[in-house]
Amino acid sequence: MITITRRGHFSAAHRLFLTYYSDEENLNLEVDFLEGKVPASENVAIGIWNELEEDIRKLGAILHCIRLEQSENNIIEYFGA
């Protein structure tokens, strides 16, 4: 599961869409921002952050956290650099 949190207000007209890829082995072949990288959870979270941060800021909000849960024992939270 991927959870994206932000701070600030989006108008009702703004929507945030995320394509979820379940085949982790091929993420670096199928997702442009992961090309040439190991598709580890940390790299996926950082890549999602880098892809979304500017667009969310343009909408008047601040990206707060990217949280990836692969299992109850494998969770990563990324709050930006």
Secondary structure as GFF3:
##gff-version 3
##sequence-region A 1 81
A	DSSP	beta_strand	2	8	.	.	.	ID=ss1
A	DSSP	three_ten_helix	24	26	.	.	.	ID=ss2
A	DSSP	alpha_helix	27	30	.	.	.	ID=ss3
A	DSSP	three_ten_helix	32	34	.	.	.	ID=ss4
A	DSSP	alpha_helix	41	58	.	.	.	ID=ss5
A	DSSP	beta_strand	61	71	.	.	.	ID=ss6
A	DSSP	beta_strand	74	78	.	.	.	ID=ss7
###
